[in-house]
């Protein structure tokens, strides 16, 4: 079935025209908050109050989601952690920022959507795990993260315009990390504007003890202590400007954003980001109609992404470089005078253009219909300039003229069929097409390393264009068992098409393949244009209980997901145990299941102690490849967080105990590294005056040495160009004892 964009839009536009023809009598637009809380209930909400303590103490926006049930973070760069929902991460999670569907443009997934936001710029985050409304889903199978930045504010009619501001400064001793941010806002009756800017930087962090056996980096005169995590430094700058105009019944908003990241290291990748520049524009119209609410949005993003070997990796290669010494001039393999290579530059340029039209229609009683049309055009070029040695004399085109286009139409019905029932039923169609142009290796010579010429010719001879049709369905219900108990349950069918790297990375040459790795396991990856979309079926239920006085709370959520055509990996050529290998993405079958539990109880409330609360979060999950019987990659082992929190007047404090069991169920095809169990203590506190807030704390209070279960393989130093030129079997460690302090001032 093939559905054109014009057909997708027709029904919605006809309905919109009818609504616009009716008289408009509403006096103002609601510009903050969600109008109706849909079913299913989000697995987690992070609002302004929850983010306030973290805005000056972290530069990683994904870290704001640590307390969301069912969500974990996969390690990447210092500002680029990757959310994993119910055991599924990467592009399987849909992340929208102010309605923009942004795409990671990097063969190592270094620039995910959340990395373009400083925590101080975020106003609210909602996370849907498993059962996701079709209005918030699409081209994903794990769940959705919906991010809203700090929006415009207006004064009441007749009031004087207002200026507001906020500034923050933070420091972490582990890595000597500094961050600063500034927020300025103007609020008028009709016009509003705000600006947010932030700078963050850090050196490498240290683990809680020695975790490796070598100090060598491959650079003359440069070594790293055995407890220092190489390639974990970063520096980033973010700027955003919002302009808004409000009429009696409408809002027009324009957002402009810019990021400049001069450097960000990646301990579980063979390359570092040596420059990343993003420019984005987002235009929005919101109108309250006589019979509903209309939102129209158009956005555009440009990304220039650059990678190379950072300061903790060997940079000089070739016979004239010896063991890594600088050499000159640049010479290519086969030169009688020897060879000399200066690093390995890898460039990625991308553009994303999108538009959405959403319509909320109140129906009879409290029922609501949500209708929408979405469109996106994504273009990508990934190319590696010649640098000497085997890298040349031409340009290696990893992906040329990559295309990934989406169009979607959805309808969703939220109903209240009885006093205690709320239901949601949604259907979403999505058409998605991908394509890529012809490629070439560094050299067209028949004897060039890695069989480049023959593999490029074979890839170019393929029919590379693919068209997929997705049908997503979601059905959920909420039943109020009593005044204090709620039962929520649902079923969902979701589909995701492979990304461009999964389909079009073409070279099996170990050096080239190892630079295509979106999962941080140290292996090399090759794509397959014939990959089919993943199809996930999820069943989930949640039981919630809250005491009548809201002093105690308990929530229990089991889930089960089966994924047909799950994109896993198979070996290319000879597979070697306890080494890094070249793998190919392949469709298989998988299942994931687990249980999430959260609880909270008020222990006491007195004048002397204030309020004392005890909370717990427990997680258990499994993931299995149904074709091979192996465990899926990077499944979080059983874990728990126990927090004793106190609040007394302006003072807040908390002592947290983090427990993680050993990870013994690992992916065999990836030679995934097992990790041992550990327990950590964290201490934090804060004090707030009217206009000043101070937050401080110590993470890993006892300075434990531990490995991150989702940290991947440590490849952050040494001769990382060579697939097995660095030792296998070292996991990325967590940070040792880290003290931090942050100050915020508002006016």
C-alpha positions in Angstrom: 0.0 0.0 0.0 1.4 3.4 -1.0 0.0 6.6 0.5 1.1 9.9 -0.9 1.6 13.0 1.3 -1.3 14.8 -0.3 -3.7 12.0 0.5 -2.4 11.9 4.1 -3.1 15.6 4.6 -6.5 15.9 2.9 -8.8 14.6 5.6 -7.1 16.6 8.3 -7.0 19.8 6.3 -10.7 19.5 5.4 -11.5 19.2 9.1 -9.3 22.2 9.9 -10.9 24.3 7.3 -14.4 23.6 8.8 -13.1 24.5 12.3 -11.5 27.8 11.1 -14.8 28.8 9.5 -16.5 28.8 12.9 -16.4 32.0 15.1 -13.5 32.2 17.5 -14.4 33.4 21.0 -11.5 32.2 23.2 -9.6 35.0 24.8 -6.1 33.6 25.2 -3.8 30.7 24.4 -2.5 28.4 27.1 1.3 28.5 26.4 2.5 26.4 29.3 1.8 22.8 30.2 -0.1 20.0 28.4 -3.8 20.6 28.1 -4.9 17.0 28.7 -2.9 14.2 30.3 -3.3 11.3 27.9 -3.4 7.6 28.6 -1.0 5.9 29.0 0.5 7.8 31.9 4.1 8.7 31.1 6.6 6.5 32.9 8.4 9.6 34.1 8.0 13.3 34.2 10.9 15.7 34.9 9.6 19.2 35.6 11.2 22.5 36.5 11.2 21.7 40.2 13.0 18.4 39.8 15.6 19.9 37.4 16.4 22.9 39.5 19.1 21.1 41.7 20.8 19.6 38.6 20.9 22.6 36.3 24.2 23.8 37.7 25.7 20.4 38.5 25.6 18.5 35.2 26.2 19.2 31.5 24.6 15.9 30.3 20.8 16.5 29.7 20.2 12.7 29.5 21.3 12.4 33.2 18.1 14.3 34.2 16.3 11.0 33.4 18.2 8.8 35.8 15.2 8.3 38.1 12.7 7.4 35.4 11.5 3.8 36.0 12.6 1.4 33.2 15.2 3.9 31.8 18.9 3.5 32.0 21.8 5.4 30.4 24.3 4.0 27.9 27.7 5.6 28.2 29.0 7.8 25.4 30.6 11.3 25.7 30.5 13.5 28.7 27.4 15.4 27.4 26.0 12.6 25.2 24.7 9.7 27.2 22.1 7.6 25.4 18.8 6.7 27.0 17.8 3.0 27.0 14.1 2.3 27.6 13.1 -1.2 28.7 16.3 -2.7 27.3 16.2 -0.9 23.9 18.2 2.2 23.1 19.8 4.3 20.3 17.4 5.0 17.4 14.9 2.6 18.9 14.0 5.5 21.2 12.2 8.5 19.6 13.3 11.8 21.1 11.6 15.1 20.1 12.8 18.5 21.2 10.0 21.1 21.0 8.3 18.9 18.4 11.5 18.5 16.3 12.5 15.0 15.4 16.3 15.2 15.3 18.6 12.5 14.1 22.1 11.5 15.3 24.4 12.2 12.3 27.5 10.2 13.1 28.7 6.6 12.4 29.3 6.4 16.2 26.1 8.0 17.4 28.0 10.8 19.0 25.4 13.6 18.6 22.0 12.3 19.8 19.2 14.8 20.1 19.6 15.4 23.9 23.2 16.4 23.4 22.1 19.6 21.7 20.5 20.9 24.9 22.0 22.2 28.0 20.1 21.1 31.1 19.5 24.7 32.1 17.5 25.3 28.8 15.0 22.5 29.5 11.6 23.2 30.9 10.0 19.8 31.0 10.6 16.1 29.9 8.0 13.3 29.6 9.1 9.7 29.0 6.8 7.0 27.6 8.1 3.5 28.1 6.7 0.6 26.1 3.1 1.6 25.5 3.4 4.9 23.7 0.6 7.0 22.3 0.8 7.1 18.5 0.7 10.9 18.7 4.1 10.7 20.4 5.5 7.6 18.7 6.6 6.7 15.2 9.7 5.0 13.7 10.7 3.7 17.2 10.0 0.5 19.2 11.3 1.3 22.7 9.4 4.4 23.7 9.5 8.2 23.4 11.2 11.1 25.1 9.3 14.4 24.7 11.4 17.4 25.6 10.1 21.0 25.9 12.5 23.9 26.5 11.7 26.8 28.6 8.9 28.5 26.7 7.8 32.1 26.4 5.9 33.9 29.2 3.5 36.7 28.9 2.1 39.3 31.3 -1.6 39.8 31.9 -3.5 42.4 29.9 -2.7 45.9 31.1 0.4 44.8 33.1 3.8 46.3 32.6 6.4 44.3 30.7 8.8 42.2 32.9 12.4 41.2 32.6 13.6 38.0 34.2 17.0 36.4 34.5 18.8 33.4 35.8 22.5 32.5 36.0 24.2 29.4 37.1 27.8 28.3 37.9 28.9 24.8 38.7 32.1 22.8 39.4 32.9 19.1 39.8 36.3 18.1 41.1 36.7 14.8 39.2 37.9 16.0 35.9 38.0 19.7 37.0 34.6 20.2 35.2 33.2 23.7 35.0 29.9 24.8 33.7 28.1 28.2 33.5 24.7 29.2 32.0 22.6 32.3 31.5 18.9 32.7 30.9 17.2 36.0 30.1 13.5 36.5 29.4 11.3 39.4 28.4 7.5 39.1 28.9 5.1 41.6 27.4 1.4 41.4 26.8 1.8 40.5 23.2 5.5 39.9 22.6 7.9 37.6 24.6 11.5 36.6 24.1 14.0 34.5 25.9 17.7 33.6 25.5 19.6 30.7 27.0 23.3 30.2 26.7 25.7 27.7 28.4 29.3 26.6 28.4 30.7 23.4 29.9 34.1 21.8 29.9 35.9 19.0 31.6 39.2 17.1 31.6 39.3 13.3 31.7 37.7 11.8 34.8 39.3 9.3 37.2 37.9 5.9 38.2 37.8 4.8 41.8 41.0 2.8 41.2 43.3 1.3 38.6 41.2 -0.4 35.9 43.8 -1.0 33.1 47.4 -2.2 32.8 49.0 0.3 30.4 49.7 4.0 30.6 50.7 4.3 26.9 48.6 6.4 24.6 50.6 6.0 21.3 51.8 9.6 21.5 55.4 10.5 22.3 55.7 11.9 25.8 52.1 11.4 26.7 50.9 8.8 29.2 47.8 8.4 31.3 47.6 7.2 34.9 46.1 3.7 35.4 43.0 5.2 37.0 42.4 7.9 34.4 39.7 7.3 31.8 41.2 8.4 28.5 39.1 10.3 26.0 36.5 11.4 28.5 37.2 15.2 28.3 34.8 17.6 26.6 34.0 21.2 25.8 30.7 22.5 24.5 28.8 25.7 24.0 25.0 26.1 23.5 22.9 29.1 22.5 19.1 29.4 21.9 16.8 32.3 21.2 13.0 32.2 21.3 10.7 35.0 20.0 6.9 34.8 20.4 3.8 36.8 19.7 0.5 36.1 21.3 -2.9 37.2 19.9 -6.3 36.7 21.5 -6.5 33.1 20.4 -3.2 32.2 18.9 0.5 32.0 19.5 3.3 32.4 16.9 6.8 31.3 18.0 10.2 31.2 16.4 13.2 29.4 17.9 16.8 29.5 16.8 19.5 27.3 18.2 23.3 26.9 17.8 25.8 24.5 19.2 29.6 24.6 18.9 31.4 21.6 20.5 35.2 22.0 19.9 35.9 18.6 21.5 34.3 15.6 23.1 36.0 12.4 23.8 34.4 8.9 23.7 36.1 6.2 25.9 34.1 3.4 24.1 34.7 4.6 20.5 37.8 4.6 18.4 37.4 8.2 17.4 36.7 11.5 19.2 34.6 14.4 18.2 37.0 17.2 17.3 34.2 19.7 16.1 30.5 19.6 16.0 28.3 22.5 14.9 24.6 22.5 14.8 22.2 25.2 13.6 18.4 24.8 14.0 15.3 26.8 13.4 11.8 25.9 14.6 8.6 27.8 13.7 5.4 27.1 15.5 1.8 28.2 15.3 -0.7 27.4 18.0 -4.3 28.4 17.8 -7.3 27.7 20.0 -10.2 27.1 17.7 -13.9 27.1 18.4 -13.9 23.3 18.4 -10.3 22.4 19.2 -6.6 23.3 19.1 -4.5 23.5 16.0 -0.7 23.3 16.1 1.5 23.7 13.0 5.2 23.4 13.1 8.1 23.6 10.6 11.8 23.1 11.5 15.2 22.8 9.9 18.6 21.6 11.2 22.1 21.7 9.7 24.9 19.6 11.3 28.7 19.7 10.5 30.3 16.8 12.5 34.1 16.1 12.5 36.0 13.2 14.1 39.6 12.3 14.4 42.0 10.9 17.0 42.0 13.0 20.2 45.0 13.7 22.4 44.9 10.3 24.2 45.1 8.2 21.0 47.9 7.6 18.6 47.7 10.1 15.8 50.7 9.4 13.5 50.7 6.2 11.5 52.8 4.8 8.6 56.3 3.4 8.2 57.9 6.8 8.7 56.0 7.3 12.0 57.7 4.4 13.7 55.7 3.8 17.0 53.8 7.0 16.7 56.2 9.9 16.2 55.3 12.9 14.0 56.4 12.5 10.4 56.6 14.7 7.3 55.7 15.0 4.5 52.4 13.0 4.1 53.1 10.0 2.0 50.8 7.2 0.8 51.2 3.5 0.9 53.5 2.3 -1.9 55.7 5.4 -1.9 59.3 4.2 -2.2 60.2 6.8 0.5 57.8 5.2 3.0 54.4 6.3 4.3 53.2 8.9 6.7 49.6 9.4 7.9 48.4 12.3 10.0 45.4 10.9 11.9 42.2 9.8 10.1 39.7 12.7 9.6 36.1 11.6 9.3 33.4 14.1 8.3 29.7 14.0 8.4 27.3 16.7 7.0 23.6 16.4 7.4 20.4 18.4 7.0 16.9 17.7 8.5 13.7 19.4 7.4 10.4 18.6 8.9 6.8 19.8 9.3 3.9 18.7 11.5 0.2 19.5 11.7 -1.6 18.4 14.9 -5.2 18.9 15.7 -6.9 18.2 19.1 -10.7 17.9 18.9 -12.9 17.7 22.0 -15.7 15.2 21.4 -18.8 14.4 23.5 -18.2 14.7 27.2 -14.5 14.6 28.1 -13.5 12.5 25.1 -10.8 13.8 22.8 -9.5 13.0 19.3 -6.0 13.8 18.2 -5.2 13.9 14.5 -1.9 14.6 12.9 0.2 14.7 9.8 4.0 14.6 10.0 6.8 14.9 7.3 10.5 14.7 7.5 13.4 14.9 4.9 16.9 13.8 6.1 20.1 14.0 4.0 23.5 12.8 5.0 27.0 12.6 3.6 29.7 10.7 5.5 33.2 11.0 3.9 36.8 10.5 5.1 39.4 12.8 3.5 42.8 11.3 2.6 45.4 11.6 5.4 48.3 9.4 4.2 49.4 5.8 4.5 46.5 3.5 3.5 44.1 6.4 3.8 44.3 7.8 0.3 45.0 9.1 -2.2 41.3 9.6 -2.7 38.3 10.3 -0.4 36.6 7.3 1.3 32.9 7.8 1.0 31.2 5.9 3.8 27.8 7.1 2.8 27.2 9.4 -0.2 23.9 11.2 -0.8 22.2 9.4 2.0 18.4 9.9 2.1 15.9 9.0 4.7 12.4 10.5 4.2 9.3 9.9 6.4 5.7 10.9 6.2 3.0 9.9 8.7 -0.7 10.2 9.5 -2.2 9.3 12.9 -5.5 9.3 14.7 -6.0 8.8 18.4 -9.1 8.7 20.5 -9.1 9.2 24.2 -12.4 8.3 25.9 -14.1 8.1 29.2 -16.7 5.3 28.8 -17.5 5.1 32.4 -16.9 6.9 35.7 -13.7 5.0 36.5 -12.5 4.2 33.1 -10.2 6.1 30.7 -9.2 4.5 27.4 -6.9 5.4 24.5 -6.9 3.8 21.0 -4.6 5.0 18.3 -3.5 4.1 14.8 -0.5 5.5 12.9 0.6 4.9 9.4 4.2 5.9 8.4 5.8 5.6 5.0 9.6 5.7 5.0 12.1 5.5 2.2 15.9 5.3 2.3 18.5 5.5 -0.5 22.2 6.2 -0.9 24.5 7.0 -3.8 27.5 5.3 -5.2 30.6 5.0 -3.0 34.3 4.6 -3.4 37.3 3.6 -1.2 40.4 5.6 -0.5 41.9 3.8 -3.5 40.5 2.3 -6.7 43.5 0.1 -7.2 42.6 -3.6 -7.3 45.2 -4.4 -4.6 44.2 -1.6 -2.2 43.8 -2.7 1.4 40.6 -4.2 2.6 39.3 -5.2 -0.9 37.9 -1.6 -1.2 37.6 -1.5 -4.9 35.7 -4.7 -5.3 33.4 -4.1 -2.4 32.6 -0.6 -3.6 31.8 -1.9 -7.1 29.6 -4.6 -5.6 27.7 -2.1 -3.4 27.3 0.3 -6.4 25.7 -2.5 -8.4 23.0 -3.0 -5.8 19.5 -1.5 -6.0 19.9 0.6 -2.8 16.5 2.3 -2.6 14.1 0.9 0.0 10.5 1.8 0.9 8.9 0.7 4.1 5.3 0.9 5.4 4.7 1.0 9.1 1.5 0.4 10.9 1.6 1.4 14.6 -1.2 0.6 17.0 -1.6 1.4 20.6 -4.5 0.6 23.0 -4.4 1.3 26.7 -6.9 1.7 29.5 -6.9 3.1 33.0 -9.3 1.8 35.7 -9.6 3.5 39.1 -10.0 0.4 41.3 -10.6 2.6 44.4 -9.9 6.1 45.6 -6.3 5.0 46.2 -5.6 2.3 43.6 -5.3 2.5 39.8 -4.7 -0.2 37.2 -3.4 0.7 33.8 -2.7 -1.8 31.0 -2.1 -1.7 27.3 -0.9 -3.3 24.1 1.1 -1.8 21.3 2.5 -2.6 17.9 5.4 -0.4 16.7 7.8 -0.5 13.8 11.2 1.1 13.1 13.2 1.2 9.9 17.0 0.7 9.9 19.0 3.9 10.0 21.3 4.9 7.2 24.4 3.3 8.8 22.6 0.0 9.4 21.7 -0.2 5.7 24.5 1.5 3.8 27.9 1.2 5.7 29.5 -1.0 3.1 33.2 -1.9 3.8 34.3 -5.1 5.6 37.9 -3.7 5.8 38.6 -4.0 9.6 39.9 -0.5 9.8 36.9 1.1 8.1 34.3 -1.1 9.7 35.6 -0.4 13.2 34.8 3.3 12.6 31.1 2.4 12.1 29.9 1.5 15.5 26.8 3.0 17.2 26.8 0.7 20.2 30.3 1.2 21.9 31.4 -2.4 22.0 34.7 -1.9 20.1 33.8 -4.1 17.1 33.4 -3.1 13.5 30.0 -3.0 11.7 28.9 -3.4 8.1 25.4 -2.6 6.9 22.9 -4.4 4.7 20.6 -2.6 2.3 18.2 -5.5 2.5 17.5 -5.1 6.2 13.8 -5.1 7.1 12.1 -2.9 9.6 11.8 -4.1 13.2 8.3 -4.8 14.5 7.7 -4.9 18.2 4.7 -6.1 20.1 4.5 -5.0 23.7 2.2 -5.8 26.6 2.5 -3.8 29.8 0.5 -3.2 33.0 0.9 -0.8 35.9 -0.6 -1.0 39.4 -0.4 2.2 41.4 -1.4 2.7 45.0 -1.2 5.9 47.0 -2.4 6.3 50.6 -5.2 8.7 51.2 -2.8 11.3 52.8 -0.3 10.9 49.9 2.4 9.9 52.3 3.0 6.5 50.8 3.2 5.3 47.2 3.8 2.0 45.4 3.9 1.3 41.7 4.6 -2.0 40.0 5.0 -2.4 36.2 5.7 -5.7 34.4 6.3 -5.7 30.6 6.9 -8.1 27.8 8.1 -7.2 24.3 8.6 -9.4 21.3 10.6 -8.0 18.3 10.3 -9.6 14.9 13.2 -8.8 12.5 15.2 -7.4 15.5 18.4 -5.9 14.1 21.3 -7.8 15.8 24.7 -8.8 14.5 26.4 -11.8 12.8 30.1 -12.3 12.2 31.8 -11.4 8.9 34.4 -14.0 8.1 36.3 -15.7 11.0 35.0 -15.0 14.5 37.5 -14.9 17.3 36.6 -15.2 21.0 37.9 -12.5 23.4 38.9 -10.2 20.6 37.2 -7.4 18.5 35.6 -8.6 15.3 33.9 -7.3 12.2 30.1 -7.9 12.3 27.2 -7.3 10.0 23.8 -6.0 11.0 21.2 -8.7 10.4 17.5 -9.3 11.0 16.7 -11.9 13.7 14.1 -12.2 16.4 14.2 -11.1 20.1 12.2 -10.9 23.2 12.5 -8.7 26.3 10.7 -8.8 29.6 11.1 -7.4 33.1 9.7 -5.7 36.1 10.0 -2.1 37.5 9.0 -1.1 41.0 9.0 2.2 42.7 7.9 3.0 46.3 8.0 5.9 48.6 7.0 6.3 52.3 7.0 9.3 54.6 8.8 8.2 57.8 8.2 11.3 59.9 7.2 15.0 59.8 8.3 17.0 62.8 9.4 20.5 63.5 12.8 19.4 64.5 13.6 16.9 61.6 11.3 18.3 59.0 10.0 15.8 56.4 11.8 12.5 56.2 11.0 10.3 53.2 12.3 6.9 52.1 12.0 5.9 48.4 13.1 2.9 46.4 13.4 2.1 42.7 14.0 -1.5 41.7 14.5 -2.9 38.2 14.9 -6.4 36.7 14.9 -7.2 33.0 16.1 -9.8 30.5 16.7 -9.7 26.8 17.1 -12.7 24.5 17.8 -13.4 20.8 15.2 -15.9 19.9 17.2 -17.2 16.9 20.5 -17.9 18.7 19.4 -18.2 22.3 22.0 -15.6 23.3 21.4 -12.7 25.6 20.9 -9.3 24.0 23.6 -6.7 24.1 23.8 -4.2 27.0 20.9 -5.4 29.2 21.0 -3.7 32.6 21.4 -6.3 35.4 19.1 -6.2 38.4 19.5 -2.9 40.2 18.1 -0.8 43.0 18.2 2.8 44.4 17.3 3.5 48.0 17.1 7.1 48.9 16.6 8.7 52.4 15.6 12.4 51.8 15.0 15.2 54.2 13.5 18.6 53.7 13.3 21.2 56.4 12.4 24.7 55.5 14.8 25.9 52.9 17.1 23.0 53.3 17.0 19.7 51.4 19.4 16.7 51.7 19.5 13.1 50.6 21.6 10.0 51.1 21.3 7.4 48.3 22.4 3.8 48.1 22.8 2.5 44.5 23.0 -1.3 44.1 23.8 -3.1 40.9 24.2 -6.8 40.5 26.8 -8.5 38.4 26.2 -8.6 34.6 26.9 -12.2 33.6 24.3 -12.5 30.8 26.2 -11.0 27.9 26.1 -11.0 24.1 28.4 -13.7 22.7 28.5 -12.5 19.1 29.9 -9.1 20.4 32.2 -10.6 23.0 30.5 -8.3 25.4 32.5 -7.8 28.6 30.9 -9.0 31.9 30.9 -6.6 34.9 30.9 -7.3 38.6 28.2 -6.1 41.0 28.8 -3.0 43.2 27.2 -0.7 45.7 27.7 3.1 45.8 26.7 5.8 48.3 25.8 9.3 47.1 25.3 12.3 49.3 23.7 15.6 48.3 22.1 18.7 49.8 20.8 22.1 48.8 19.7 25.4 50.3 17.4 27.9 48.6 16.8 31.5 49.4 14.4 33.7 47.5 16.7 34.4 44.6 19.7 32.2 45.3 20.1 28.4 45.4 23.1 26.4 46.3 23.4 22.6 45.6 26.3 20.4 46.6 27.1 16.7 46.9 29.5 13.8 46.7 28.9 10.9 44.3 30.5 7.6 45.0 31.2 8.7 48.6 33.5 5.7 49.4 35.5 6.0 46.1 34.5 2.5 44.9 36.2 1.1 41.7 33.5 -0.3 39.5 32.6 -1.0 35.8 29.6 0.5 34.1 27.2 -2.3 33.0 26.2 -0.2 30.0 29.5 1.5 29.5 30.8 -0.7 26.7 34.4 -1.6 25.9 37.2 0.8 26.9 39.0 1.8 23.7 39.8 5.4 24.8 43.6 5.3 24.3 46.4 3.8 22.2 46.4 2.6 18.6 42.6 2.6 18.1 42.8 2.6 14.3 43.8 -1.0 14.4 40.9 -3.4 15.2 42.9 -5.4 17.8 45.7 -2.9 18.3 44.4 -2.2 21.7 43.6 -4.7 24.5 40.2 -6.4 24.6 38.4 -7.1 27.9 38.5 -3.7 29.7 35.1 -2.2 30.5 34.5 1.5 30.8 34.7 2.3 34.5 32.4 4.6 36.5 33.7 7.8 38.1 35.5 7.7 41.4 34.6 10.0 44.3 33.2 13.2 42.8 32.4 16.3 44.8 30.4 19.0 43.1 28.8 22.4 43.9 26.4 24.6 41.9 25.0 28.1 42.5 22.0 29.6 40.8 20.8 33.2 41.0 17.6 34.5 39.6 16.1 38.0 39.4 
